[in-house]
Amino acid sequence: MDNSVLVTGGSGFIGSAYVRYLLRETDYYVVNLDKLTYATDNNSLKDLEHSARYKLVKGDICDKALVDSVLIEYRPTFVVHLAAESHVDRSISDPAEFIQTNIIGTYFLLEGSRNYYSMLEGEKRKRFRFHHISTDEVYGSLAEHGLFTEQSRYNPSSPYSASKAASDHLVRAWYRTYGLPVVLTNCSNNYGPFQHTEKLIPQTIMSALAGKTIPIYGNGLQIRDWLYVEDHVKALYQVVCAGQVGETYNIGGNCERRNIDVVNTICELLEELVPESTYSLASCSNGIGFKSLISYVEDRLGHDVRYAIDSSKIQRELNWKPIESFESGLRKTVEWYVNEVGKV
């Protein structure tokens, strides 16, 4: 195909938002290579199942033969690599799967893309890009002040972030050694519709609505920079289309919040949005609201204190900036989950 994008992990949270964006805002044919693990939501792309511009290929990026065949069959203009194991807690208890998918899977995708790129000619070769999507967690933990920049030293704390750091280094090596035209992005914490409930924001919403304990690690004072997923996918598209080959772009929402403040804000939004009859059942019997469900638990091993992204490079060079404030994005997110629970 002359006008297609291969998205790995396109049924995941960020991946599905990216696929929806491409089909809504561009003319590209989208091939989604996804293993369809527990973290995927079957409803996130349900409306696209019969689209003439969308193809789901169920498979693992660690299957080298499959990766090679997909590249040859669909001849993508861009390879957008989002497939990854991403939950820090799971990486601590079972790191092997993170090493396999995030490192070995990225290697197979790079090698397949390198071989495919070597066969391209003319305009197709000129346009081809391998876009690797990573995380701010590769940089480790920040002190009270300062921001992660594209020049920040890598200092990963968890098996998850270490595996993503390794994959970042592989991508840069394939650019410098083999000349594969790559672009990289490192993003801050994403949130929005269709996110798996193992993550902080959906976990808090769903626990509160079910009247279950809302766990907070340690003292809840860890700080994260929050990025609404729709803002993120717009940035990703800007980078793959207009980013400079070999460059890295940090993508953040400019929305630093302490974890406990995020949870408290969600509780306040739920008290506003959920009908009183439902609220009285979902919250605690003492009637003092969703915040009474908060429970502090033992801190995560190697828990980083603060992440914060400097997005000035992508804003300056590619004219991107987040549209949603944390308040507007979180309200949209909470409303979406409340509506989804109401459908059940």
Buried (B, 14 or more C-beta within 10 A) or exposed (E): BEEBBBBBBBBBBBBBBBBBBBBEEBEBBBBBBBBBBEBBBEEBBEEBEEEEBBBBBEBBBBBBEBBBBBBEEBBBBBBBBBBBBBBBEBBBEEBEBBBBBBBBBBBBBBBBBBEBBEEBEEEBEEBBBBBBBBBBBBBBBBEEEEBBBBEBEBBBBBBBBBBBBBBBBBBBEBBEEBEBBBBBBBBBBBBBBBBBBBBBBBBBBBBBBEBEEBBBBBEBEBBBBBBBBBBBBBBBBBBBBEBEEBBBBBBBBBBBBBBBBBBBBBBBBBBEBBEEEBBEEBBBEEEEBBBBBBEEEEEBEBEBEBBBBBBBBBBEBBEBBBEBBBEEBBBBBBEBBBEBBEEE
